[in-house]
Amino acid sequence: MEDRIKDFLMDLGFDLVGIASLLDFPPQSSRERLIRWIEEGRYADMVWMRETAEVRLDPRKIMSAAASVIVVALTYGKERVNPDLKISRYATRRDYHRVFKKLLRKFVKWAKGKLGGEYFIFSDSAPVMEQDISVLAGLGWIGKNSLLINPDLGPNLLLGGVLTDLVLIPDDPFPHDWCGRCTRCIEACPTGAILPDRTVDARRCISYWTIEYRGEEFPPGVNTHGWIFGCDVCTDVCPWTSRTPARANPHLRAKEDRFLNLKPEDFLYMDEEEFRERFAGTPIMRAGLKGMRRNVLAALKGKG
């Protein structure tokens, strides 16, 4: 059964597939890391992270009969579509939420017909500890930059999967931590957001400020260092990024041309209709035109 599941998902085009059991989830180290992150307020104003902590620690609160997790990954590559834009690479691809859901719905339809069982799809769209589950499923280790790192594909990965009530034979957890003594990501982070316990303090994180923060202006002291959506510094300096393919998974490539010949200043002059027409189906929609204008103005001010 496990081989049939993996073969079907790989045939759909996923780059990685693994299976984990929920029998002893989460590991104590994962539990302690999340609780400490919440208690110290590292979630900034993303209060849903605090409010869903108990659910993250017990996926059965999402699906009471869940016994196993099938986790999948897509690489968004290391190619920068437009070097003039300080926009995180993944955001110049197709909206991964949509890609994962479309593909995983095909899997669920097949699985219900061939294997039976019930399924719950997630793709950064539910309070699931995707990275910790991915380690249990053998896909890689959590790096010092807090990202899942796969030894063949590096850290430029997007994760999703399904909870299921099927009792599946799990893969062996990934046994290594191949960050070793390397601390390049911690040292390179321009705001000191990456902490020694492999978490990120959102209160300092450029990605938080340029994507999740909803204020009209940034508070005094916030410096986005020219980034206008997300930040790639910790993956740029990671030695394992050398293993990442240049091109994104084909499922993610369809929107890349939207960012060609685009300059940061262009966001200041387009209207809502043009913004939606150009960026619909990309992660940029998360910030919206209002957020992108705020980010661009802050970046231009920083240059001045």
Sequence and secondary structure as in RCSB ss.txt:
>XXXX:A:sequence
MEDRIKDFLMDLGFDLVGIASLLDFPPQSSRERLIRWIEEGRYADMVWMRETAEVRLDPRKIMSAAASVIVVALT
YGKERVNPDLKISRYATRRDYHRVFKKLLRKFVKWAKGKLGGEYFIFSDSAPVMEQDISVLAGLGWIGKNSLLIN
PDLGPNLLLGGVLTDLVLIPDDPFPHDWCGRCTRCIEACPTGAILPDRTVDARRCISYWTIEYRGEEFPPGVNTH
GWIFGCDVCTDVCPWTSRTPARANPHLRAKEDRFLNLKPEDFLYMDEEEFRERFAGTPIMRAGLKGMRRNVLAAL
KGKG
>XXXX:A:secstr
 HHHHHHHHHHHT SEEEEEESTT S HHHHHHHHHHHHTTTTTT HHHHHTHHHHH GGGTSTT  EEEEEEEE
  S  S TT  B GGGGS  HHHHHHHHHHHHHHHHHHHT   EEEESSSSS  HHHHHHHTTS EE TTSSEEB
TTTBT EEEEEEEESS           TTTT  HHHHH TT  B TTS B TTT HHIIIII   SS  TT   T
T SB   HHHHS GGGGGS SS  GGGGGGGGGGTT  GGGGGT  HHHHHHHHTTSGGGGTHHHHHHHHHHHHH
HHH 
